[in-house]
Structures are given as C-alpha cells and as structure tokens.
Amino acid sequence: MNTRRKIEVFSAGCPACEETVQLVNSVACSSCEVSVLDMQDTAVAKRAKELGIRRVPAVAIDGKLADCCSGRGPDETTLRSAGLGQPLS
C-alpha cells in the first residue's frame, strides 16, 4: 500500500505557475510527494495530455487532475478537498 500522496504540478515557469507551486508546497503535508513538472519536456507534455490538461498551472493528485484545474485554475480549497495536505490512512 502506498503511504505517500503523489502531487504533480504542471508548470511553464510563469509567475502564475510559480504562485501555484508555492501554494502547493505551503499546503503539502509530510505524506505528500510534490513534483514540479516542466511542460517544455515532451514526456511531461504527453503526461499532461493523458490527464486532460489544457492549460497551466495545473495540479494532479494521485493521478487525477484536481477539479479546480479543469476550468479557472488552482485554488487552495479545491486542492485540499482533493487530498492535498492530508496524509493517506
């Protein structure tokens, strides 16, 4: 059983993306494994496409695109409800 929550932040390195990276890092708990992924990397872009990411910044938690990231952009409340900052039981 996995005891770490996998958090993927898809970023283009812009100020809005950096703000999201800071938000995720500030909310993440010790059980969260945060990865910041550069959309300039073709493998990352392919992964983003598989998840249905159409714009950045975007956050996936445990392999699922967070609801906030399919529309207007990441927000703390939605990310927390998706599991960010919550240890796996």
N, CA, C and O atoms as a DFTB+ gen file, in Angstrom:
356 C
 N C O
     1  1       0.837      -1.179       0.000
     2  2       0.000       0.000       0.000
     3  2       0.883       1.245       0.000
     4  3       1.861       1.321       0.744
     5  1       0.536       2.210      -0.832
     6  2       1.298       3.444      -0.930
     7  2       0.951       4.346       0.250
     8  3      -0.225       4.569       0.540
     9  1       1.963       4.862       0.925
    10  2       1.731       5.747       2.068
    11  2       2.029       7.199       1.730
    12  3       1.968       8.065       2.602
    13  1       2.352       7.471       0.471
    14  2       2.649       8.823       0.021
    15  2       1.585       9.270      -0.973
    16  3       1.165       8.495      -1.832
    17  1       1.156      10.511      -0.855
    18  2       0.215      11.094      -1.808
    19  2       1.054      11.759      -2.901
    20  3       1.907      12.596      -2.607
    21  1       0.812      11.388      -4.160
    22  2       1.589      11.903      -5.285
    23  2       0.941      13.178      -5.823
    24  3      -0.192      13.155      -6.306
    25  1       1.674      14.289      -5.733
    26  2       1.191      15.583      -6.199
    27  2       2.063      15.995      -7.384
    28  3       3.284      16.088      -7.263
    29  1       1.425      16.241      -8.532
    30  2       2.145      16.692      -9.721
    31  2       1.678      18.103     -10.064
    32  3       0.487      18.341     -10.263
    33  1       2.627      19.035     -10.133
    34  2       2.316      20.407     -10.515
    35  2       2.883      20.614     -11.910
    36  3       4.096      20.551     -12.111
    37  1       2.004      20.862     -12.869
    38  2       2.416      21.092     -14.256
    39  2       2.622      22.591     -14.434
    40  3       1.718      23.391     -14.192
    41  1       3.830      22.955     -14.862
    42  2       4.220      24.364     -14.873
    43  2       4.936      24.743     -16.158
    44  3       5.613      23.926     -16.782
    45  1       4.769      26.012     -16.536
    46  2       5.523      26.575     -17.657
    47  2       6.560      27.573     -17.146
    48  3       7.223      28.246     -17.936
    49  1       6.699      27.667     -15.822
    50  2       7.679      28.569     -15.238
    51  2       7.238      30.022     -15.163
    52  3       8.039      30.890     -14.816
    53  1       5.987      30.299     -15.479
    54  2       5.475      31.672     -15.455
    55  2       5.141      32.082     -14.013
    56  3       5.106      31.232     -13.124
    57  1       4.899      33.371     -13.778
    58  2       4.550      33.817     -12.424
    59  2       3.309      33.121     -11.849
    60  3       3.289      32.799     -10.661
    61  1       2.289      32.886     -12.657
    62  2       1.092      32.185     -12.165
    63  2       1.430      30.756     -11.760
    64  3       0.913      30.250     -10.764
    65  1       2.294      30.107     -12.530
    66  2       2.713      28.745     -12.206
    67  2       3.522      28.737     -10.908
    68  3       3.330      27.865     -10.060
    69  1       4.421      29.701     -10.755
    70  2       5.231      29.782      -9.544
    71  2       4.351      30.008      -8.312
    72  3       4.627      29.468      -7.241
    73  1       3.307      30.795      -8.467
    74  2       2.370      31.023      -7.363
    75  2       1.700      29.709      -6.960
    76  3       1.528      29.435      -5.773
    77  1       1.324      28.902      -7.950
    78  2       0.704      27.604      -7.663
    79  2       1.689      26.662      -6.991
    80  3       1.322      25.943      -6.061
    81  1       2.935      26.656      -7.449
    82  2       3.965      25.817      -6.823
    83  2       4.113      26.208      -5.353
    84  3       4.187      25.335      -4.488
    85  1       4.155      27.499      -5.063
    86  2       4.266      27.964      -3.678
    87  2       3.051      27.552      -2.861
    88  3       3.196      27.128      -1.714
    89  1       1.851      27.668      -3.434
    90  2       0.623      27.263      -2.748
    91  2       0.671      25.783      -2.401
    92  3       0.421      25.400      -1.258
    93  1       0.992      24.952      -3.387
    94  2       1.035      23.502      -3.166
    95  2       2.070      23.170      -2.091
    96  3       1.786      22.385      -1.186
    97  1       3.250      23.749      -2.179
    98  2       4.287      23.471      -1.183
    99  2       3.890      23.927       0.217
   100  3       4.271      23.294       1.201
   101  1       3.132      25.018       0.320
   102  2       2.724      25.512       1.639
   103  2       1.628      24.648       2.265
   104  3       1.523      24.570       3.489
   105  1       0.815      24.003       1.432
   106  2      -0.291      23.184       1.928
   107  2       0.121      21.716       2.098
   108  3      -0.462      21.000       2.912
   109  1       1.102      21.276       1.351
   110  2       1.514      19.864       1.360
   111  2       1.908      19.404       2.756
   112  3       2.482      20.160       3.540
   113  1       1.589      18.154       3.048
   114  2       1.951      17.562       4.338
   115  2       3.169      16.657       4.158
   116  3       3.676      16.498       3.047
   117  1       3.622      16.080       5.234
   118  2       4.810      15.219       5.165
   119  2       4.561      13.951       4.349
   120  3       5.514      13.295       3.929
   121  1       3.291      13.597       4.120
   122  2       2.955      12.435       3.303
   123  2       2.828      12.772       1.823
   124  3       2.629      11.880       0.998
   125  1       2.942      14.062       1.479
   126  2       2.796      14.497       0.093
   127  2       4.152      14.490      -0.604
   128  3       5.124      15.060      -0.109
   129  1       4.197      13.844      -1.745
   130  2       5.391      13.830      -2.583
   131  2       5.116      14.772      -3.751
   132  3       4.430      14.403      -4.705
   133  1       5.651      15.989      -3.675
   134  2       5.368      17.024      -4.659
   135  2       6.423      17.017      -5.756
   136  3       7.622      17.054      -5.476
   137  1       5.970      16.970      -7.010
   138  2       6.850      17.069      -8.171
   139  2       6.392      18.242      -9.019
   140  3       5.209      18.357      -9.341
   141  1       7.328      19.117      -9.381
   142  2       7.032      20.224     -10.285
   143  2       7.528      19.804     -11.658
   144  3       8.716      19.535     -11.840
   145  1       6.621      19.747     -12.623
   146  2       6.921      19.211     -13.944
   147  2       6.915      20.312     -14.993
   148  3       5.964      21.089     -15.082
   149  1       7.962      20.377     -15.772
   150  2       8.158      21.413     -16.785
   151  2       7.481      21.005     -18.089
   152  3       7.841      19.999     -18.699
   153  1       6.508      21.788     -18.503
   154  2       5.759      21.480     -19.722
   155  2       6.613      21.567     -20.989
   156  3       6.168      21.134     -22.052
   157  1       7.811      22.110     -20.903
   158  2       8.710      22.140     -22.060
   159  2       9.277      20.747     -22.359
   160  3       9.752      20.497     -23.467
   161  1       9.227      19.851     -21.386
   162  2       9.694      18.477     -21.543
   163  2       8.605      17.684     -22.272
   164  3       7.455      17.677     -21.834
   165  1       8.948      17.026     -23.365
   166  2       7.942      16.312     -24.161
   167  2       7.260      15.185     -23.381
   168  3       6.075      14.923     -23.588
   169  1       7.990      14.521     -22.494
   170  2       7.378      13.458     -21.687
   171  2       6.346      14.043     -20.726
   172  3       5.299      13.440     -20.494
   173  1       6.639      15.205     -20.174
   174  2       5.700      15.878     -19.273
   175  2       4.473      16.334     -20.058
   176  3       3.344      16.172     -19.596
   177  1       4.686      16.896     -21.227
   178  2       3.572      17.341     -22.068
   179  2       2.671      16.161     -22.430
   180  3       1.449      16.303     -22.466
   181  1       3.260      15.011     -22.696
   182  2       2.480      13.810     -23.009
   183  2       1.648      13.376     -21.797
   184  3       0.475      13.029     -21.933
   185  1       2.263      13.400     -20.618
   186  2       1.558      13.046     -19.379
   187  2       0.394      14.020     -19.149
   188  3      -0.704      13.608     -18.774
   189  1       0.643      15.305     -19.378
   190  2      -0.394      16.322     -19.209
   191  2      -1.569      16.046     -20.145
   192  3      -2.728      16.156     -19.746
   193  1      -1.268      15.694     -21.369
   194  2      -2.318      15.401     -22.346
   195  2      -3.147      14.201     -21.890
   196  3      -4.371      14.206     -22.021
   197  1      -2.483      13.171     -21.354
   198  2      -3.187      11.984     -20.853
   199  2      -4.171      12.347     -19.738
   200  3      -5.234      11.739     -19.613
   201  1      -3.801      13.348     -18.927
   202  2      -4.648      13.770     -17.814
   203  2      -5.726      14.765     -18.247
   204  3      -6.603      15.115     -17.458
   205  1      -5.660      15.216     -19.494
   206  2      -6.647      16.168     -19.984
   207  2      -6.315      17.616     -19.659
   208  3      -7.193      18.478     -19.685
   209  1      -5.058      17.886     -19.356
   210  2      -4.645      19.252     -19.025
   211  2      -4.599      20.075     -20.301
   212  3      -3.961      19.692     -21.281
   213  1      -5.279      21.200     -20.274
   214  2      -5.347      22.093     -21.433
   215  2      -4.653      23.422     -21.181
   216  3      -4.358      24.159     -22.121
   217  1      -4.387      23.735     -19.897
   218  2      -3.690      24.978     -19.560
   219  2      -2.937      24.784     -18.251
   220  3      -3.253      23.900     -17.454
   221  1      -1.950      25.620     -18.053
   222  2      -1.152      25.567     -16.835
   223  2      -1.290      26.892     -16.104
   224  3      -1.557      27.914     -16.737
   225  1      -1.118      26.900     -14.818
   226  2      -0.708      25.771     -13.988
   227  2      -1.850      24.780     -13.785
   228  3      -3.028      25.131     -13.861
   229  1      -1.470      23.554     -13.528
   230  2      -2.442      22.503     -13.238
   231  2      -1.845      21.569     -12.198
   232  3      -0.627      21.411     -12.120
   233  1      -2.708      20.951     -11.401
   234  2      -2.267      20.060     -10.339
   235  2      -3.020      18.741     -10.450
   236  3      -4.245      18.718     -10.570
   237  1      -2.275      17.650     -10.408
   238  2      -2.865      16.317     -10.347
   239  2      -2.502      15.718      -8.991
   240  3      -1.365      15.824      -8.531
   241  1      -3.482      15.096      -8.368
   242  2      -3.280      14.466      -7.067
   243  2      -3.613      12.999      -7.202
   244  3      -4.731      12.627      -7.557
   245  1      -2.619      12.166      -6.912
   246  2      -2.754      10.711      -7.047
   247  2      -3.264      10.318      -8.432
   248  3      -4.125       9.448      -8.563
   249  1      -2.720      10.972      -9.468
   250  2      -3.013      10.613     -10.843
   251  2      -4.306      11.159     -11.400
   252  3      -4.704      10.796     -12.506
   253  1      -4.974      12.032     -10.648
   254  2      -6.245      12.600     -11.110
   255  2      -6.130      14.122     -11.114
   256  3      -5.704      14.725     -10.129
   257  1      -6.515      14.733     -12.229
   258  2      -6.497      16.183     -12.336
   259  2      -7.461      16.771     -11.308
   260  3      -8.633      16.397     -11.264
   261  1      -6.965      17.689     -10.486
   262  2      -7.814      18.330      -9.476
   263  2      -8.923      19.115     -10.184
   264  3      -8.681      19.746     -11.214
   265  1     -10.122      19.073      -9.636
   266  2     -11.289      19.718     -10.246
   267  2     -11.040      21.182     -10.585
   268  3     -11.511      21.672     -11.612
   269  1     -10.310      21.874      -9.738
   270  2     -10.068      23.299      -9.972
   271  2      -9.235      23.538     -11.220
   272  3      -9.239      24.640     -11.770
   273  1      -8.531      22.528     -11.663
   274  2      -7.594      22.709     -12.772
   275  2      -8.202      22.443     -14.141
   276  3      -7.522      22.579     -15.158
   277  1      -9.450      22.072     -14.177
   278  2     -10.083      21.839     -15.474
   279  2     -10.796      23.092     -15.968
   280  3     -11.329      23.107     -17.078
   281  1     -10.809      24.140     -15.154
   282  2     -11.503      25.366     -15.530
   283  2     -10.674      26.597     -15.262
   284  3      -9.813      26.965     -16.062
   285  1     -10.935      27.239     -14.127
   286  2     -10.370      28.553     -13.871
   287  2      -8.970      28.562     -13.286
   288  3      -8.307      29.597     -13.348
   289  1      -8.495      27.488     -12.733
   290  2      -7.147      27.452     -12.167
   291  2      -7.159      26.964     -10.724
   292  3      -8.210      26.917     -10.084
   293  1      -5.994      26.605     -10.223
   294  2      -5.880      26.029      -8.878
   295  2      -6.313      26.999      -7.782
   296  3      -6.026      28.195      -7.842
   297  1      -7.011      26.460      -6.779
   298  2      -7.304      27.232      -5.577
   299  2      -7.168      26.304      -4.377
   300  3      -7.396      25.099      -4.481
   301  1      -6.800      26.869      -3.254
   302  2      -6.468      26.078      -2.068
   303  2      -7.617      25.198      -1.594
   304  3      -7.394      24.028      -1.285
   305  1      -8.817      25.713      -1.528
   306  2      -9.951      24.942      -1.017
   307  2     -10.184      23.677      -1.834
   308  3     -10.364      22.596      -1.273
   309  1     -10.181      23.810      -3.148
   310  2     -10.414      22.646      -4.012
   311  2      -9.267      21.663      -3.927
   312  3      -9.491      20.453      -3.919
   313  1      -8.033      22.163      -3.863
   314  2      -6.883      21.266      -3.745
   315  2      -6.928      20.498      -2.423
   316  3      -6.636      19.303      -2.389
   317  1      -7.288      21.177      -1.344
   318  2      -7.407      20.481      -0.056
   319  2      -8.507      19.405      -0.115
   320  3      -8.330      18.310       0.418
   321  1      -9.626      19.713      -0.755
   322  2     -10.711      18.728      -0.836
   323  2     -10.326      17.532      -1.702
   324  3     -10.906      16.454      -1.573
   325  1      -9.346      17.727      -2.583
   326  2      -8.850      16.629      -3.413
   327  2      -7.784      15.794      -2.701
   328  3      -7.335      14.770      -3.216
   329  1      -7.384      16.249      -1.504
   330  2      -6.451      15.450      -0.708
   331  2      -5.123      16.097      -0.409
   332  3      -4.352      15.554       0.383
   333  1      -4.821      17.225      -1.003
   334  2      -3.537      17.883      -0.750
   335  2      -3.441      18.259       0.721
   336  3      -4.356      18.865       1.279
   337  1      -2.327      17.896       1.343
   338  2      -2.107      18.212       2.747
   339  2      -2.717      17.220       3.716
   340  3      -2.685      17.433       4.928
   341  1      -3.277      16.128       3.188
   342  2      -3.908      15.118       4.032
   343  2      -3.166      13.800       3.894
   344  3      -3.078      13.251       2.796
   345  1      -2.637      13.290       4.985
   346  2      -1.940      12.009       4.921
   347  2      -2.862      10.887       4.463
   348  3      -4.067      10.917       4.713
   349  1      -2.288       9.907       3.794
   350  2      -3.062       8.710       3.428
   351  2      -3.208       7.850       4.665
   352  3      -2.280       7.754       5.468
   353  1      -4.357       7.226       4.829
   354  2      -4.561       6.391       6.006
   355  2      -3.982       5.022       5.805
   356  3      -4.061       4.180       6.699
